[in-house]
């Protein structure tokens, strides 16, 4: 298997290098990390497992949706459940959102908005507009996807910013599927930046000096955000775990699942 630095160096192209994607907003992302690699780990009946008694519309959030490739593939993968599925994809890059909208094969069920997920006012307004379009009152989303996003928030906003984001996501989600980047990805990001002559993200230098003290996504969600770890679906081909969390308050129809 290729090492992380070699694999991630494939991003260093004129269209998708870190110099033009300082927030992970790579313009050729799905050429080197295809949606199918993640979907192979996610059960096709996931929504039925999480919401066995639900017949109303399900609202799903995809944080950092890039050009929409995974959002569409995920929708097609899980929409076999009996409930209508509506998905909102958010990304801070307007070019990527434009691409996602232009290639959206399910416009009645998938919507994309350009949003900085760390901006409390804008993100809340977009989220409530999405729920309102479904005829739903303000409240939690049914499922939020946060795939290879946490590192970029962490690098640019530090521990405090990542914790604030995770707290917000937990407060607004019944279930969360998160793919946190391991520590080696942080080091790889620093190497790429130095190779490209770019300035390091503000928080990276401090993290390099105290890797064990940085925010642990799994621990923070469980200990500080009222979530419980349900299971791991395994690691992606990039060696990143796919972790499912649910609210500590038991939902009607939920069943305990073994941690795997």
Buried (B, 14 or more C-beta within 10 A) or exposed (E): EEEBEEBBBEBEBEEBBBBBBBBBBBBBBBBBBBBEBBBEBBEEEBBBBBBBEBEEBBBBBBBBBBBBBBBBBBBBBBBEBEBBBBBBBBBBBEEBBEBBBEEBEBEEBBBBBBBEBBEEEBBBEBBBEBBEEEEBEEEBBBBBBBBBBBBBBBBBBBBEBBBBBBBBBBEBBBBBBBBBBBBEBBBBBBBBBEBEEBEEBEBBEEBBEEEEEBBEBBEBBBEEBBBBBBBBBEEBBBEBBBBBBBBEEEBEEBEEEEEE
